[in-house]
Amino acid sequence: MSSSVLDFIATEARFGAHNYEPIGVVLSRGEGVSVWDTEGNRYLDCLSAYSAVSQGHCHPKILAALVEQAHRLTLTSRAFHNDQLALFYEEIAALTGSHKVLPMNSGAEAVESAIKSVRKWGYEVKGVPDGQAEIIVCANNFHGRTLGIVSFSTDPETRTHFGPFAPGFRIIPFGDAAALEDAITPNTVAFLVEPIQGEAGVVIPPAGYFTKVRQLCTANNVMLVLDEIQTGLGRTGKLLAEQHEGIEADVTLLGKALSGGFYPVSAVLSNNDVLGTLRPGQHGSTFGGNPLACAVARAAMRVLVEEGMIENAARQGARFLEGLKGIRANTIREVRGRGLMLAVELHPEAGGARRYCEALQGKGILAKDTHEYTIRIAPPLVITSDQVDWALERLATTLTQDFS
């Protein structure tokens, strides 16, 4: 690395909190599936900012919407109406089939908002005794890092020395419908779950799992809350990951790709009266639903559909998955994925995934390790067949590399 790159990294380390451990590259520009570092080296982005840049870096139509709205009006707070919020509501409801929308900023805020809303619904509609509401979650979940959310994490890194934690959560294994059935009580108000556990390493539940989950939640008057912050908006080859089993959540959480990477935008979507329990002053956000966010989100949703990115994710994801499964390397324990949400899990003997991610950087691919032994692969949904094949060649070379 050049002295200028080292200077950037050293300055970050000197002034910044050390709550991340990034790959040693300093990026300065992006376009489509590509990013460039400060030295002019080009990389294929296989992380997409954890799926936030699904539409590709600096998509020109989203950029145009951002610039146009920034010249007109950026923020009013919800003390006043603005001319973008109603249109955002209308368009996201039409796209997803939702009845009510609560706009927020980050994915974690959307999760926290859903927790508050389902608890309130439980007390005021279901009749759960005050203070007794329970929410069921899954082991190895990742829904964010706020204090409320880490209260039900099973990852020691997110919990150690951050307590005391909020009560009211029951943890069960992911992909086990029988465990869900056993965990439900009269005080259960919701089951909060990722359709695919992304941070855990792209863990896909057994076929039929969510069909059974939907049946159990309906039978017990429990709100099914799907965290589609990573899986939603085309990442898995369908608009929402729930569509792979033909179900509908009661509450759906969206974020990340909702702005195409231009601006923090998230939303809680409801198909029933969960959001109807909220009254003025009981929940909100200064920036949630601001006109700039709404204009950006409207453009991000529009290009996703009009440019066929969801269908492309299905096609290229199948091609990528087949290619990964075809790599013959003793290092690989398992390959899994759906759409362009993919993972290569390595055997522990391979020495950890980070060294392979660093080797991939040298070959022009940026990917990220998770849970020590897994390489996550999630390029923008605009990736082409030629680019998939190019990546597969370099992945095959890297995964068969001898680091001894």
PALUM-963148 format. One record per residue (C-alpha): residue number from 0; residue in three letters; x, y, z. Coordinates in Angstrom, 2 decimals, decimal comma. Each point is the difference from the previous one (the first is absolute). Example, Ala and Ser with C-alpha at 12.3 -4.5 7.8 and 13.67 -1.06 7.14 Angstrom:
+------+------+---------+---------+---------+
| resi | resn |      c1 |      c2 |      c3 |
+------+------+---------+---------+---------+
|    0 |  ala |   12,30 |   -4,50 |    7,80 |
|    1 |  ser |    1,37 |    3,44 |   -0,66 |
+------+------+---------+---------+---------+
//
This chain:
+------+------+---------+---------+---------+
| resi | resn |      c1 |      c2 |      c3 |
+------+------+---------+---------+---------+
|    0 |  met |    0,00 |    0,00 |    0,00 |
|    1 |  ser |    1,19 |    3,51 |   -0,76 |
|    2 |  ser |    0,76 |    2,54 |    2,72 |
|    3 |  ser |   -3,20 |    1,93 |   -0,78 |
|    4 |  val |   -2,14 |   -3,12 |    0,51 |
|    5 |  leu |    1,81 |   -0,76 |    3,24 |
|    6 |  asp |   -0,54 |    3,61 |    1,09 |
|    7 |  phe |   -3,77 |   -0,30 |   -0,53 |
|    8 |  ile |   -0,10 |   -3,24 |    1,98 |
|    9 |  ala |    2,25 |    1,34 |    2,77 |
|   10 |  thr |   -2,09 |    3,17 |    0,37 |
|   11 |  glu |   -3,15 |   -2,09 |    0,29 |
|   12 |  ala |    1,64 |   -2,10 |    2,68 |
|   13 |  arg |    1,21 |    3,06 |    1,89 |
|   14 |  phe |   -3,30 |    1,89 |    0,15 |
|   15 |  gly |   -2,70 |   -2,63 |   -0,51 |
|   16 |  ala |   -1,54 |   -2,48 |    2,41 |
|   17 |  his |    1,35 |   -3,45 |   -0,81 |
|   18 |  asn |   -3,39 |   -1,66 |   -0,51 |
|   19 |  tyr |    0,77 |   -1,28 |   -3,52 |
|   20 |  glu |    2,81 |   -2,00 |   -1,55 |
|   21 |  pro |   -0,14 |    0,87 |   -3,71 |
|   22 |  ile |    1,96 |   -1,57 |   -2,82 |
|   23 |  gly |    3,11 |    2,08 |   -0,75 |
|   24 |  val |   -1,29 |    2,00 |   -2,96 |
|   25 |  val |   -0,98 |    3,68 |   -0,18 |
|   26 |  leu |   -2,79 |    0,57 |   -2,51 |
|   27 |  ser |   -0,65 |    3,31 |   -1,73 |
|   28 |  arg |   -2,41 |   -0,62 |   -2,88 |
|   29 |  gly |   -2,72 |   -2,41 |   -1,13 |
|   30 |  glu |   -2,07 |   -0,68 |   -3,09 |
|   31 |  gly |   -2,30 |   -2,95 |   -0,63 |
|   32 |  val |    1,63 |   -3,16 |    1,38 |
|   33 |  ser |    3,43 |    1,61 |    0,18 |
|   34 |  val |    1,89 |    2,04 |    2,58 |
|   35 |  trp |    3,42 |    1,64 |   -0,25 |
|   36 |  asp |    2,53 |    0,60 |    2,74 |
|   37 |  thr |    2,04 |    3,15 |    0,53 |
|   38 |  glu |    2,79 |   -1,45 |   -2,15 |
|   39 |  gly |   -2,29 |   -0,62 |   -2,98 |
|   40 |  asn |   -0,34 |   -3,78 |    0,40 |
|   41 |  arg |   -3,40 |   -1,35 |   -1,07 |
|   42 |  tyr |   -1,93 |   -2,67 |    1,90 |
|   43 |  leu |   -3,20 |   -1,98 |   -0,45 |
|   44 |  asp |   -2,06 |    0,79 |    3,09 |
|   45 |  cys |   -1,31 |   -3,30 |    1,36 |
|   46 |  leu |   -1,42 |    1,47 |    3,21 |
|   47 |  ser |   -2,17 |    2,88 |   -1,28 |
|   48 |  ala |    0,24 |    1,73 |    3,39 |
|   49 |  tyr |   -1,76 |   -3,01 |    1,56 |
|   50 |  ser |   -2,61 |    0,12 |   -2,80 |
|   51 |  ala |   -0,71 |    3,74 |    0,32 |
|   52 |  val |    1,42 |    0,72 |   -3,46 |
|   53 |  ser |   -2,11 |   -2,59 |   -1,80 |
|   54 |  gln |   -0,77 |    2,38 |   -2,88 |
|   55 |  gly |    3,72 |    0,55 |   -0,60 |
|   56 |  his |    2,27 |    2,79 |    1,15 |
|   57 |  cys |   -1,12 |    3,55 |   -0,83 |
|   58 |  his |   -2,96 |   -1,05 |   -2,15 |
|   59 |  pro |   -0,60 |    3,05 |   -2,24 |
|   60 |  lys |   -3,80 |    0,09 |    0,41 |
|   61 |  ile |    0,15 |   -0,21 |    3,79 |
|   62 |  leu |    2,76 |    2,60 |   -0,01 |
|   63 |  ala |   -2,15 |    2,32 |   -2,13 |
|   64 |  ala |   -2,92 |   -0,37 |    2,41 |
|   65 |  leu |    2,30 |    0,73 |    2,95 |
|   66 |  val |    1,44 |    3,15 |   -1,60 |
|   67 |  glu |   -3,37 |    1,30 |   -1,20 |
|   68 |  gln |   -1,62 |   -0,44 |    3,41 |
|   69 |  ala |    3,03 |    1,40 |    1,83 |
|   70 |  his |   -0,46 |    3,23 |   -1,96 |
|   71 |  arg |   -3,68 |    0,17 |    0,96 |
|   72 |  leu |   -0,50 |   -1,16 |    3,61 |
|   73 |  thr |    1,93 |   -2,42 |    2,21 |
|   74 |  leu |   -1,61 |   -0,02 |    3,45 |
|   75 |  thr |   -3,16 |    1,27 |    1,65 |
|   76 |  ser |   -0,38 |   -2,48 |    2,87 |
|   77 |  arg |   -3,39 |   -1,65 |    0,37 |
|   78 |  ala |   -1,36 |    3,16 |    1,63 |
|   79 |  phe |   -1,10 |    0,91 |   -3,55 |
|   80 |  his |   -1,05 |   -1,96 |   -3,09 |
|   81 |  asn |    2,30 |   -0,15 |   -3,02 |
|   82 |  asp |   -0,77 |   -0,78 |   -3,64 |
|   83 |  gln |    2,16 |   -3,16 |   -0,18 |
|   84 |  leu |   -1,19 |   -2,04 |    2,98 |
|   85 |  ala |   -3,49 |   -0,79 |   -1,29 |
|   86 |  leu |    1,42 |   -1,08 |   -3,37 |
|   87 |  phe |    2,58 |   -2,21 |    1,75 |
|   88 |  tyr |   -2,78 |   -1,60 |    2,08 |
|   89 |  glu |   -2,13 |   -0,61 |   -3,06 |
|   90 |  glu |    2,81 |   -1,49 |   -2,10 |
|   91 |  ile |    1,55 |   -2,27 |    2,63 |
|   92 |  ala |   -3,47 |   -1,26 |    1,00 |
|   93 |  ala |   -0,81 |   -0,76 |   -3,64 |
|   94 |  leu |    3,34 |   -1,75 |   -0,53 |
|   95 |  thr |   -0,16 |   -2,19 |    3,12 |
|   96 |  gly |   -3,76 |   -0,35 |    0,55 |
|   97 |  ser |    0,22 |    1,62 |    3,42 |
|   98 |  his |   -2,79 |    1,95 |    1,69 |
|   99 |  lys |    1,93 |    2,26 |    2,38 |
|  100 |  val |    3,52 |    1,46 |   -0,06 |
|  101 |  leu |    2,21 |    1,42 |    2,76 |
|  102 |  pro |    3,10 |    1,74 |   -1,45 |
|  103 |  met |    3,25 |   -0,01 |    1,96 |
|  104 |  asn |    3,70 |    0,40 |   -0,83 |
|  105 |  ser |    2,10 |   -3,06 |    0,84 |
|  106 |  gly |   -0,80 |   -3,68 |    0,04 |
|  107 |  ala |    0,54 |   -0,17 |    3,75 |
|  108 |  glu |   -2,54 |    2,80 |    0,46 |
|  109 |  ala |   -2,50 |   -1,98 |   -2,05 |
|  110 |  val |    0,54 |   -3,04 |    2,24 |
|  111 |  glu |   -0,37 |    2,05 |    3,18 |
|  112 |  ser |   -3,16 |    1,59 |   -1,43 |
|  113 |  ala |   -1,46 |   -3,41 |   -0,78 |
|  114 |  ile |    0,74 |   -1,25 |    3,52 |
|  115 |  lys |   -1,79 |    2,99 |    1,52 |
|  116 |  ser |   -2,93 |   -0,35 |   -2,39 |
|  117 |  val |   -0,65 |   -3,71 |    0,50 |
|  118 |  arg |    0,23 |    0,38 |    3,77 |
|  119 |  lys |   -2,56 |    2,82 |   -0,11 |
|  120 |  trp |   -2,24 |   -2,09 |   -2,25 |
|  121 |  gly |    0,35 |   -2,89 |    2,43 |
|  122 |  tyr |   -1,21 |    2,07 |    2,94 |
|  123 |  glu |   -2,72 |    1,97 |   -1,75 |
|  124 |  val |   -1,37 |   -2,52 |   -2,51 |
|  125 |  lys |    1,02 |   -3,53 |    1,02 |
|  126 |  gly |   -0,51 |    0,69 |    3,71 |
|  127 |  val |    3,39 |   -1,06 |    1,38 |
|  128 |  pro |    0,42 |    1,17 |    3,62 |
|  129 |  asp |    1,97 |    3,25 |    0,21 |
|  130 |  gly |    3,76 |   -0,58 |    0,14 |
|  131 |  gln |   -0,25 |   -3,72 |   -0,87 |
|  132 |  ala |    0,37 |    0,05 |   -3,80 |
|  133 |  glu |    2,44 |   -2,53 |   -1,47 |
|  134 |  ile |    1,71 |    0,04 |   -3,37 |
|  135 |  ile |    1,58 |   -3,17 |   -1,38 |
|  136 |  val |    3,29 |    0,35 |   -1,89 |
|  137 |  cys |    2,58 |   -2,42 |   -1,43 |
|  138 |  ala |    3,49 |   -0,94 |    1,13 |
|  139 |  asn |    2,77 |    1,52 |   -2,15 |
|  140 |  asn |   -2,32 |    2,81 |   -1,05 |
|  141 |  phe |    1,23 |    3,38 |   -1,12 |
|  142 |  his |   -2,47 |    2,87 |    0,15 |
|  143 |  gly |    2,36 |    2,85 |    0,90 |
|  144 |  arg |    2,12 |    1,20 |    2,91 |
|  145 |  thr |   -2,17 |    2,28 |    2,11 |
|  146 |  leu |   -0,30 |   -0,89 |    3,67 |
|  147 |  gly |   -3,53 |   -1,33 |   -0,41 |
|  148 |  ile |    1,03 |   -2,23 |   -2,90 |
|  149 |  val |    3,17 |   -1,40 |    1,56 |
|  150 |  ser |   -2,18 |   -0,98 |    2,96 |
|  151 |  phe |   -1,10 |   -2,99 |   -2,09 |
|  152 |  ser |    3,22 |   -0,65 |   -1,92 |
|  153 |  thr |    1,89 |   -3,25 |    0,56 |
|  154 |  asp |    3,32 |    1,43 |   -1,21 |
|  155 |  pro |    2,29 |    0,64 |    3,00 |
|  156 |  glu |    1,80 |    2,75 |   -1,92 |
|  157 |  thr |   -3,15 |    2,12 |   -0,10 |
|  158 |  arg |   -0,99 |   -0,65 |    3,63 |
|  159 |  thr |    3,05 |   -0,15 |    2,25 |
|  160 |  his |    0,09 |    2,96 |    2,44 |
|  161 |  phe |   -3,02 |    1,73 |   -1,56 |
|  162 |  gly |   -2,62 |   -1,17 |    2,52 |
|  163 |  pro |   -2,36 |    0,12 |    1,75 |
|  164 |  phe |   -2,24 |   -1,11 |   -2,84 |
|  165 |  ala |   -3,66 |    0,44 |   -0,80 |
|  166 |  pro |   -2,26 |   -2,94 |    0,90 |
|  167 |  gly |   -2,88 |   -1,42 |   -2,00 |
|  168 |  phe |    1,74 |   -2,17 |   -2,59 |
|  169 |  arg |    0,14 |   -3,76 |   -0,47 |
|  170 |  ile |    2,72 |   -1,52 |   -2,19 |
|  171 |  ile |   -0,52 |   -3,14 |   -2,09 |
|  172 |  pro |    2,03 |   -1,77 |   -2,72 |
|  173 |  phe |   -0,35 |    1,39 |   -3,53 |
|  174 |  gly |   -1,81 |   -2,23 |   -2,49 |
|  175 |  asp |   -1,74 |   -2,11 |    2,68 |
|  176 |  ala |   -3,78 |    0,38 |   -0,22 |
|  177 |  ala |   -0,58 |   -2,41 |    2,88 |
|  178 |  ala |    2,11 |    2,22 |    2,26 |
|  179 |  leu |   -2,15 |    2,96 |   -0,96 |
|  180 |  glu |   -3,17 |   -1,90 |    0,79 |
|  181 |  asp |    1,36 |   -0,97 |    3,43 |
|  182 |  ala |    1,10 |    3,56 |    0,79 |
|  183 |  ile |   -3,34 |    1,72 |   -0,69 |
|  184 |  thr |   -1,98 |    0,99 |    3,10 |
|  185 |  pro |   -3,15 |    2,11 |    0,48 |
|  186 |  asn |    2,34 |    2,96 |    0,54 |
|  187 |  thr |    1,84 |   -0,42 |   -3,32 |
|  188 |  val |   -0,60 |    3,05 |   -2,18 |
|  189 |  ala |    2,46 |   -0,62 |   -2,85 |
|  190 |  phe |    2,58 |   -2,19 |   -1,64 |
|  191 |  leu |    2,85 |    2,16 |   -1,34 |
|  192 |  val |    2,16 |   -1,82 |   -2,54 |
|  193 |  glu |    2,21 |    0,44 |   -3,06 |
|  194 |  pro |   -1,14 |   -1,99 |   -3,07 |
|  195 |  ile |    3,69 |   -0,80 |   -0,51 |
|  196 |  gln |    2,50 |    0,63 |    2,78 |
|  197 |  gly |    2,48 |    2,26 |   -1,75 |
|  198 |  glu |    2,57 |    0,94 |    2,61 |
|  199 |  ala |    0,00 |   -3,57 |    1,29 |
|  200 |  gly |    1,37 |   -1,06 |   -3,38 |
|  201 |  val |   -2,96 |   -0,11 |   -2,42 |
|  202 |  val |   -1,79 |   -2,77 |    1,87 |
|  203 |  ile |   -3,06 |   -1,20 |   -1,92 |
|  204 |  pro |   -2,81 |   -1,77 |    1,89 |
|  205 |  pro |   -1,43 |   -3,36 |   -1,13 |
|  206 |  ala |   -2,60 |    0,02 |   -2,77 |
|  207 |  gly |   -3,48 |    0,44 |    1,42 |
|  208 |  tyr |    1,22 |    1,66 |    3,20 |
|  209 |  phe |   -1,67 |    3,34 |   -0,59 |
|  210 |  thr |   -3,21 |   -1,62 |   -1,19 |
|  211 |  lys |   -0,23 |   -1,73 |    3,39 |
|  212 |  val |    1,07 |    3,18 |    1,82 |
|  213 |  arg |   -2,78 |    1,94 |   -1,71 |
|  214 |  gln |   -2,54 |   -2,64 |    1,03 |
|  215 |  leu |    1,18 |    0,02 |    3,64 |
|  216 |  cys |   -0,07 |    3,78 |    0,26 |
|  217 |  thr |   -3,47 |    0,22 |   -1,51 |
|  218 |  ala |   -1,37 |   -2,76 |    2,24 |
|  219 |  asn |    1,37 |    1,65 |    3,15 |
|  220 |  asn |   -0,69 |    3,65 |   -0,88 |
|  221 |  val |    3,71 |    0,77 |   -0,07 |
|  222 |  met |    1,42 |    2,67 |   -2,29 |
|  223 |  leu |    2,53 |   -1,36 |   -2,50 |
|  224 |  val |    2,66 |    2,72 |   -0,35 |
|  225 |  leu |    2,43 |   -0,62 |   -2,85 |
|  226 |  asp |    3,24 |    1,95 |    0,07 |
|  227 |  glu |    0,57 |    0,43 |   -3,74 |
|  228 |  ile |    2,52 |    2,80 |    0,43 |
|  229 |  gln |    2,65 |   -2,06 |   -1,82 |
|  230 |  thr |   -2,15 |   -2,53 |   -1,87 |
|  231 |  gly |   -2,65 |    2,42 |   -1,24 |
|  232 |  leu |   -0,24 |    2,00 |   -3,22 |
|  233 |  gly |    1,31 |   -2,62 |   -2,39 |
|  234 |  arg |    3,10 |   -1,33 |    1,73 |
|  235 |  thr |   -1,23 |   -3,63 |   -0,02 |
|  236 |  gly |   -1,43 |    0,11 |   -3,52 |
|  237 |  lys |   -3,50 |    1,04 |    1,09 |
|  238 |  leu |   -1,28 |    3,35 |    1,23 |
|  239 |  leu |   -0,30 |   -1,43 |    3,52 |
|  240 |  ala |    1,55 |   -3,23 |    1,23 |
|  241 |  glu |   -3,38 |   -1,05 |    1,46 |
|  242 |  gln |   -1,20 |   -0,58 |   -3,57 |
|  243 |  his |    2,20 |   -3,08 |   -0,32 |
|  244 |  glu |   -2,57 |   -1,82 |    2,14 |
|  245 |  gly |   -3,02 |    2,02 |   -1,03 |
|  246 |  ile |   -0,72 |    1,45 |    3,43 |
|  247 |  glu |   -0,74 |    3,49 |    1,30 |
|  248 |  ala |    1,47 |    1,47 |    3,16 |
|  249 |  asp |   -2,13 |    2,08 |    2,34 |
|  250 |  val |    2,84 |    2,49 |    0,33 |
|  251 |  thr |    2,89 |    0,41 |   -2,45 |
|  252 |  leu |    3,17 |    1,98 |    0,65 |
|  253 |  leu |    1,87 |    1,61 |   -2,90 |
|  254 |  gly |    3,17 |    2,09 |   -0,12 |
|  255 |  lys |    3,40 |   -0,06 |   -1,70 |
|  256 |  ala |   -0,94 |   -0,25 |   -3,72 |
|  257 |  leu |   -3,06 |    2,17 |    0,62 |
|  258 |  ser |    2,22 |    2,97 |   -0,83 |
|  259 |  gly |    2,45 |   -1,67 |   -2,37 |
|  260 |  gly |    2,83 |    1,00 |    2,35 |
|  261 |  phe |   -0,53 |    3,75 |   -0,30 |
|  262 |  tyr |   -1,66 |    0,81 |    3,32 |
|  263 |  pro |   -1,17 |   -1,79 |    3,16 |
|  264 |  val |   -3,61 |   -1,08 |   -0,59 |
|  265 |  ser |   -1,96 |   -2,81 |    1,66 |
|  266 |  ala |   -3,63 |   -0,91 |    0,43 |
|  267 |  val |   -2,31 |   -2,13 |    2,09 |
|  268 |  leu |   -2,79 |   -1,41 |   -2,18 |
|  269 |  ser |   -3,17 |   -1,45 |    1,50 |
|  270 |  asn |   -2,82 |   -2,04 |   -1,51 |
|  271 |  asn |   -2,33 |    0,42 |    2,97 |
|  272 |  asp |   -0,71 |    2,19 |    3,02 |
|  273 |  val |    3,43 |   -0,25 |    1,66 |
|  274 |  leu |    1,04 |    3,49 |   -1,10 |
|  275 |  gly |   -3,53 |    1,25 |    0,60 |
|  276 |  thr |    0,60 |   -0,04 |    3,76 |
|  277 |  leu |    2,52 |    2,85 |   -0,18 |
|  278 |  arg |   -1,30 |    3,45 |    0,93 |
|  279 |  pro |    1,58 |    3,46 |   -0,40 |
|  280 |  gly |    2,98 |    0,45 |    2,31 |
|  281 |  gln |    0,49 |   -3,70 |    0,73 |
|  282 |  his |    2,71 |   -0,68 |   -2,59 |
|  283 |  gly |    1,91 |    1,94 |   -2,63 |
|  284 |  ser |    3,24 |    1,25 |   -1,48 |
|  285 |  thr |    1,14 |    3,49 |   -1,03 |
|  286 |  phe |    1,39 |   -1,32 |   -3,27 |
|  287 |  gly |   -2,42 |   -2,91 |   -0,58 |
|  288 |  gly |   -2,13 |    0,69 |   -3,07 |
|  289 |  asn |    1,92 |    3,11 |   -1,01 |
|  290 |  pro |   -0,51 |    1,17 |   -3,61 |
|  291 |  leu |    3,56 |   -0,72 |   -1,09 |
|  292 |  ala |   -0,21 |   -3,57 |    1,29 |
|  293 |  cys |   -3,39 |   -0,54 |   -1,61 |
|  294 |  ala |    1,12 |    1,31 |   -3,40 |
|  295 |  val |    3,09 |   -2,21 |    0,08 |
|  296 |  ala |   -1,98 |   -3,09 |    1,06 |
|  297 |  arg |   -2,60 |    0,57 |   -2,72 |
|  298 |  ala |    2,76 |    0,08 |   -2,64 |
|  299 |  ala |    1,75 |   -3,03 |    1,53 |
|  300 |  met |   -3,18 |   -2,09 |   -0,15 |
|  301 |  arg |   -0,82 |    1,20 |   -3,49 |
|  302 |  val |    3,33 |   -1,00 |   -1,60 |
|  303 |  leu |   -0,04 |   -3,33 |    1,78 |
|  304 |  val |   -3,20 |   -0,91 |   -1,83 |
|  305 |  glu |    0,36 |    1,87 |   -3,27 |
|  306 |  glu |    3,51 |   -1,27 |   -0,71 |
|  307 |  gly |   -0,78 |   -3,63 |    0,82 |
|  308 |  met |    2,49 |   -0,27 |    2,85 |
|  309 |  ile |   -2,07 |   -2,53 |    1,95 |
|  310 |  glu |   -0,19 |   -2,38 |   -2,95 |
|  311 |  asn |    3,71 |    0,53 |   -0,66 |
|  312 |  ala |    0,78 |   -0,91 |    3,61 |
|  313 |  ala |   -1,82 |   -3,29 |   -0,47 |
|  314 |  arg |    1,84 |   -0,80 |   -3,25 |
|  315 |  gln |    3,47 |    1,07 |    1,03 |
|  316 |  gly |   -0,43 |   -1,44 |    3,48 |
|  317 |  ala |   -0,73 |   -3,43 |   -1,46 |
|  318 |  arg |    3,03 |    0,32 |   -2,27 |
|  319 |  phe |    2,24 |    1,11 |    2,87 |
|  320 |  leu |   -1,22 |   -2,75 |    2,34 |
|  321 |  glu |    0,52 |   -2,71 |   -2,63 |
|  322 |  gly |    3,49 |    1,31 |   -0,69 |
|  323 |  leu |    0,93 |    0,08 |    3,67 |
|  324 |  lys |   -1,26 |   -3,54 |    0,49 |
|  325 |  gly |    2,16 |   -1,05 |   -2,92 |
|  326 |  ile |    3,22 |    1,14 |    1,65 |
|  327 |  arg |    1,94 |   -3,02 |    1,15 |
|  328 |  ala |    1,97 |    1,13 |    3,02 |
|  329 |  asn |    0,81 |   -1,83 |    3,21 |
|  330 |  thr |   -0,46 |    3,27 |    1,87 |
|  331 |  ile |   -3,75 |    0,16 |   -0,69 |
|  332 |  arg |   -2,39 |   -1,48 |    2,53 |
|  333 |  glu |   -3,25 |    1,25 |   -1,52 |
|  334 |  val |   -1,34 |    2,40 |   -2,63 |
|  335 |  arg |   -3,48 |    1,48 |    0,48 |
|  336 |  gly |   -2,10 |    2,87 |   -1,19 |
|  337 |  arg |   -3,17 |    1,33 |   -1,52 |
|  338 |  gly |    0,05 |    2,60 |   -2,73 |
|  339 |  leu |    3,03 |    2,23 |    0,46 |
|  340 |  met |    0,28 |   -0,73 |    3,71 |
|  341 |  leu |    2,74 |   -2,62 |    0,03 |
|  342 |  ala |    2,57 |   -1,49 |    2,35 |
|  343 |  val |    2,98 |   -2,31 |   -0,10 |
|  344 |  glu |    0,64 |   -1,64 |    3,36 |
|  345 |  leu |    3,53 |   -1,30 |    0,47 |
|  346 |  his |    1,29 |   -2,86 |    2,10 |
|  347 |  pro |    1,62 |    1,25 |    3,22 |
|  348 |  glu |    3,25 |   -1,57 |   -1,15 |
|  349 |  ala |    0,09 |    2,52 |   -2,86 |
|  350 |  gly |    1,10 |    2,60 |    2,52 |
|  351 |  gly |   -2,88 |    2,48 |   -0,02 |
|  352 |  ala |   -1,83 |    1,88 |   -2,73 |
|  353 |  arg |    1,70 |    3,36 |    0,41 |
|  354 |  arg |    3,25 |   -1,13 |   -1,60 |
|  355 |  tyr |   -1,99 |   -1,07 |   -3,08 |
|  356 |  cys |   -1,82 |    3,34 |   -0,11 |
|  357 |  glu |    3,36 |    1,77 |    0,12 |
|  358 |  ala |    1,27 |   -2,24 |   -2,80 |
|  359 |  leu |   -3,12 |    0,79 |   -2,04 |
|  360 |  gln |    0,72 |    3,70 |    0,44 |
|  361 |  gly |    3,30 |   -0,59 |   -1,78 |
|  362 |  lys |   -1,94 |   -1,52 |   -2,90 |
|  363 |  gly |   -2,46 |    2,88 |   -0,30 |
|  364 |  ile |   -2,91 |   -1,29 |    2,10 |
|  365 |  leu |   -1,25 |    1,49 |    3,25 |
|  366 |  ala |   -1,83 |   -2,48 |    2,24 |
|  367 |  lys |   -0,38 |   -0,22 |    3,75 |
|  368 |  asp |    0,43 |   -2,76 |    2,54 |
|  369 |  thr |   -2,62 |   -0,75 |    2,64 |
|  370 |  his |   -0,02 |   -2,37 |    2,97 |
|  371 |  glu |    3,69 |   -0,77 |   -0,59 |
|  372 |  tyr |   -0,36 |   -2,69 |   -2,66 |
|  373 |  thr |   -2,54 |    1,37 |   -2,50 |
|  374 |  ile |    0,49 |    2,24 |   -3,04 |
|  375 |  arg |   -3,12 |    1,99 |   -0,86 |
|  376 |  ile |   -0,62 |    0,82 |   -3,65 |
|  377 |  ala |   -2,68 |    2,56 |   -0,82 |
|  378 |  pro |    0,75 |    2,12 |   -3,07 |
|  379 |  pro |   -2,37 |    2,71 |   -1,27 |
|  380 |  leu |   -3,04 |   -1,36 |   -1,80 |
|  381 |  val |    1,20 |    1,55 |   -3,27 |
|  382 |  ile |    2,86 |   -2,50 |   -0,39 |
|  383 |  thr |    0,29 |   -1,64 |   -3,43 |
|  384 |  ser |    0,74 |   -3,58 |   -1,03 |
|  385 |  asp |    3,48 |    0,96 |   -1,15 |
|  386 |  gln |    0,73 |    1,62 |    3,34 |
|  387 |  val |   -1,27 |   -3,06 |    1,88 |
|  388 |  asp |    2,27 |   -2,24 |   -2,08 |
|  389 |  trp |    2,95 |    2,35 |    0,56 |
|  390 |  ala |   -0,58 |   -0,15 |    3,74 |
|  391 |  leu |   -0,35 |   -3,77 |    0,01 |
|  392 |  glu |    3,38 |   -0,44 |   -1,69 |
|  393 |  arg |    1,70 |    2,05 |    2,72 |
|  394 |  leu |   -1,94 |   -1,63 |    2,81 |
|  395 |  ala |    1,00 |   -3,44 |   -1,28 |
|  396 |  thr |    3,67 |    1,01 |   -0,13 |
|  397 |  thr |   -0,13 |    1,49 |    3,50 |
|  398 |  leu |   -1,90 |   -2,81 |    1,67 |
|  399 |  thr |    2,49 |   -2,56 |   -1,30 |
|  400 |  gln |    2,96 |    2,13 |    1,08 |
|  401 |  asp |    2,52 |   -1,49 |    2,42 |
|  402 |  phe |    0,74 |    2,45 |    2,84 |
|  403 |  ser |    2,41 |   -2,32 |    1,80 |
+------+------+---------+---------+---------+
//
